[in-house]
Every structure is written in structure tokens, then in C-alpha cells.
Amino acid sequence: MTSTFSRLALAAGLAAGMAVAATAAAAETYRIEDQQAGKKAYNRFCAKCHGFNLKNPGTASFDLRKWPDGAHDRFVETVNKGKGDMPAWGDLLHPEEVEVIYIYIISHPDHKK
């Protein structure tokens, strides 16, 4: 009986540990300075169409809170070359600005909610 209880306790502990590790791995950590720089650049260049604080104003623009995880290269290409009604920003934004905007979006508390 004790060994069964011990195995169950061990299994539960391992499962909980794995869940915590998976959550930590999924939530990448970004430097606060990059998040702040991204918010500033986003507000300057993106918010007019995509909404301040990532709150889509109900326009035809994409709701960036739903930007897929792991789609970094697609984001950079879309920003630089444009897509649909979105203009290309590649001649106006430095690569570092595009990067911190991406970080702001992906790390925003409302992302994927």
C-alpha cells in the first residue's frame, strides 16, 4: 500500500514539475528594455491601425493579439514587405525596431487571450 502511494505521489510530483517546466519554456522571457522599446515603436508606427495596447479598433487590420507563436520570420517579412492593405515598412523601420515590436506583441499580457 505504501509503495503504491509513493508511486502515485512521485508520478503526481513529476507531472506537476513537467507542467511548470513546459509553462516556463512556452513563456519566453524578454528583456524589459526591449519590451518597453517595442511598446514605444508599436505606439508610434502600428497602433493607428492595430490599436493601442494591442486592442484592435475593429478595423480590417489584423488583431495582433492573435499573432501565432513561433511565426517570427513571417512577422518580419509582413512588416518589411507589407501584406494586403498593410503597407511595407522595410524602408522606414530599422531591423532592431521590427524586432522589439515583435517582442512587445509576443510578450504582451493579452497575446493569445
Protein Blocks (a to p, Z undefined) as FASTA:
>chain_A
ZZmmmmmmmmmmmmmmmmmmmmmmmmccddfklmmmmmmmmmmmmmmmnoghhiaghiab
dcfklpcghilmmmmmmmmnogajbccfklmpcfklmmmmmmmmmmpmkgoZZ
